[in-house]
Amino acid sequence: MQKRTDNFSKFANQKKGSAVKEAFRQEKKKIKQDARAAGEEMRQRKKDKMRGLVTEPLKKSTKPGARKTAPTNRDERAPRAGAPNPSAAVAAAGSRPSGSARPITPAKSSRSKEFQATPVAGKPAPIALKTAEQMPLNKFIAHAGVCGRREAAELVKGGKVVVNGDKIFEPGFKVAQTDKVIVKGKQVYLQKNAVYILLNKPKDYITTANDPEGRKTVLDIIKGASPERVYPVGRLDRNTTGVLLLTNDGELAQKLTHPSFEIKKIYEVTLDRPVAKKDLEAVLAGVTLEDGFVAADACGYANAKDKNVVGIEIHSGRNRIVRRIFEHLGYDVRGLDRVMFANLTKKNVDRGKYRFLQEKEVRLLKFMNKSFVRKSKEEA
């Protein structure tokens, strides 16, 4: 009977199945942690080897329960059956004893850039060699300060742009900052510093970067204002005065001149005779010109005592649109002055003078503030 009791107590003192499983899980977890630490150490050694750094041999873990790891030194590995022993061969040649750290020769730095830039087949290229951000060719030219995006597209289609030695005719052709872009025989680069200049344009100045006839241009007025090359946003006739924006920000210039954004512009028009009220109503209702229908957003007398002067708000960017509207109605335009463009006015800027835009003004332009964009029909 006593014997049965002893046997019973032996089984009774054993741990239950759940406790045994938990102990096994903990031991397995510890082995994995040790193996992970050994793996991290191994990867670090490989990185040091790639950098040309001499490292100490990997020490074997002496912690209880740690998994046995394979020898880290190639000479310490056991040879396969029938294979020659590398350690014996090294010893016979008078090399260093087995188990010592190998001297690592630093990587050669005399490789050419072309060789370094060529990725190995099947492997991703190094981070430093990733392709730079690309953009359409006409956008690149606009950001280089040559002209607006639409004008740049015309230059490309006209065969006046060469990229990396090849003449390109597609404005949407993708280029990167590292590409060599030549426009009209001159290499252009992306502008680093954006410049925004507001000019109160006087008469007898051409709104262009250069004039083949040798006439004065608006760039002559701001000559020396900035080392960056800027160009006018939109156009004003030779005899039209008022607000004109010049910048090297091609993206902003595209927004301010594209018809889809419907940027608001206000003009003061001086006519040869008083304007009849029915003609003001006709301007608001819209007239049909040779290039299509156009209507003003607002129109009225600028001065109740002088009906020869009219104010007109319009968002159309067609060439000479204000002059053509009143000439269509039988009036002769004696003076045309743009008093507002995209919420920019000529306040505190004398005729023929300029100033740089403030940071707040630039921010409003970039975010297309609703105050200078024409309201939609639903909002109206």
Phi, psi and omega in degrees: 000322180296324181295320179297321180296319180296318179296320179297316180295328179297316179287326182292329183279351179290154178289149178288164184301321180295321180292320179296316179297319180295318179297320179296319179297317180297318180295319179296320178297320181294319179297319179296319179297317179295319179295322179295318178297320178295322178296318178299319179294321179295317179295322178296321178297320179296320178297316179298324179294320178295328180277354179086022181263140178274128182238157178286152177300147180293124180279140178285142180288134180255008181287141179295139179086357181286143181285141178289132181254156180289150178304137181278331180276135182299330181285340183276348183290143179287134181288151176288161181298128178085355181264148179292148181276115181297325182295319179294321180295319180294318181295321180294330180275000178082023180280185181294158177292152181295142177099347179277156181290139180283139172287128184258126179279128179301147180296141180292139182253010183268009179292147179285160179296324181297320181292319180293331184279352182270113181287150177288141181300131178086356180239146179290150179291152177301156183302319183293343184257009180296148181298134180292160180299133183255161179210160177300149184299318181294328176291321177301314181296321179294318180289342176279356176084017181282313182191186176286170185292322180292319176296324178296322178298322178293323178297319180294312180297332179278004177073028182257010182236132180238130179241117179053039176090353181249134178284127183249138180243359182255114181300332181273006179301129186280130177227157177247171182296333182278351180286151179267110183249124181241125179244119181054041176083003182234130180287138181241155182228155177294138180286136179267324183248117180281137181234138180227117184237131175257123182243137171266093189293132174269177177289166174065024175239136181272135179271078179201165181288321177209155183236123181297338180273358176081015179283163181290140178242166181294338178289338176294330182287321184261016181303127180088358181290327182207145177290341179282148179274123180243166179215155183288144176267110185078188183225150169233140180301163180303321182264004176269136182247174171115203190292128176218132180258135176236135184201168171249010178274094184296324181294317178293319179300323178297317181293319185287340183251346182287134183300331184294336181275342176050059180291135183281135177226139180238130181239149170252119187248125176255122186249168185283345180206165180300142181271127179289150182297324180296330178286326174297318179294326178293323178295320179289322180289330179110147178232156180256116179260182182295337180252017174124180182281145177210141179224144178279152177280330177201150180201138181186173179288131177286332179218123184299335181272345182230097185275005174280343183251126184233143173257137181223134176250129185212150179248352180292141180251018181293154185297128176053036188295318183292315179299317184291329178297311183284328175293328177295329180270003175094016180257154175252120183279116180269334181204140179222121184230123177273115185264344178210138175218115180053044178073004176267131179239168180268020180301132179065018176235109182291161179300129181085002180250171181213167174209159176275143179290149176280162183301321180295321180295319179295319180297319179295322179294316183295324182266009175053060181305137185297343183291339180241011173253135183300136179290145178287167181297324181294317179294322181294000000 
